[in-house]
């Protein structure tokens, strides 16, 4: 059994012990604001190029990420106004509104709707027991989501997601991945644990969590987006780096004083034991020049 499997097994036991025996519907409705106490630099200003730490990626994902050029968003119109996929939408810079529909006869929850204010992305989660469509059904940014109750915790399973990225620096996510979420509400705090299984680009499950706090006075506007040619590159040009030509792959390593091999990611880098293999010294740590004593760009960071 892998370490990831052991971790999930222990988590499942704890969840089972904590959950009441009978399903108890919890109302998640309301307007929610993200809490960035986890992965702040990655989710706020955005991840550094070639930062693959903590991702169980394989060589195919690494090659795709190494070829990524951020100018692609400015140069390719298809990238400019696309919504976040459901698995990344929870990680991005967007507030969220949740509404609930009820079965009129039994007054049980039938659907949950979420809306984030990044390009007006909406998602529907079905609680009426319907099956997922066939693998040949169309994919979308929101995917197809169904949910069941585990005590007072909601388990959501999402399939039929379009290809997207796992991290906003080009680390890819395939259209064959599935997303499993566990929603837990504690008063005005909402926490969602997400698990991504991707047979194309991941060698193990990727488990992450994110939290929101209730904001009763929030009003979500509409986030319109217009396509525009932002770079004079001409039609059909897709900014990219060919294998072995990207000059920025070692910037992250040098800025943070992290051994380059560690920044390449892989399942091993997800676990605390990996620190014992790093060749860091106090002299290399002293080189850190970005987000070293803070977690986001708005908290007095000392940037180069």
Secondary structure, DSSP 8 states (H G I E B T S, - for coil): --HHHHHHHHHHHHHHHHS-SS-------EEEEEE-SSSHHIIIII--TT--TT--B-HHHHHHHHTB-TTHHHH-HHHHS----HHHHTTSS--EEEEEEE-TTT--EEEEEEEETTTTEEEEEE-S------TTS--BSS-EEEEEEETTEEEEEEE-B--EEEETTTEEE-TT-EEEEEEEEETTEEEEEEEEE-TTTBSS-EEEEEEEEE-TT-------------S---TT---B--TT--TTTTHHHHHHT--HHHHT--GGGGSGGGGGG----HHHHTT--SSSS-SSTTS-----
